[in-house]
């Protein structure tokens, strides 16, 4: 964990998801002071895309079918009250890309965080870079995520999904495209994928995959069980470190390493 991220913290604006600031690094000051950010709106057209860059914070992205603009709300936090106004959201649009980015002061020994809720029209793919915090996305047109830590929950995705995740649980349900996952640690559940599922690397944690029309490929699994069901194509495990491998109702070939 970098020095910058180690001093960041976040407090969830949802009472159902309280987060302890201490999880972002030993000695992180409590992020005890919060305030809503000024709500913003932005324009993005079908065929364009959205990029979201958060250093620390929870992110909720949801598609609202009749919406014609992007609506952004959220909450900032800081361990020092006088620094709280300096936690900001930067919104800009260029070359068909709407960009949202957290802006934290470069001050040591102070905790900062920014939680966001983004409501958007259909048909917009989203790319997310998040240092720490939970990510929840529903209904978007394709997803690319680069995440340091925190849970990821995706549902009803109209396109491909690519995830590079350091740690935290993954839950994917309903993807019209294909899925690629590189995961450091944490349990993984993938359900109802119309394309194929490729798990490029999984350090540790269980893998559960169900109802995939294409292939299911596990290229490299460090530790943890693998359970695969209802596959329209092949099921292949190329390298498995430790943990059981179970499968059922695979229409194509099943190829397992000698030690699986």
Helices and strands as residue ranges (DSSP letters): H 3-6, G 21-24, E 33-36, E 40-42, E 49-54, E 59-63, E 70-78, G 81-86, E 88-94, E 97-103, E 112-120, E 125-132, E 135-138, E 143-149, E 152-157, E 161-167, E 170-175, E 179-185, E 188-193, E 197-204, E 207-212, E 216-218, E 221-223, E 226-231, E 235-237, E 240-242, E 245-250, E 254-255
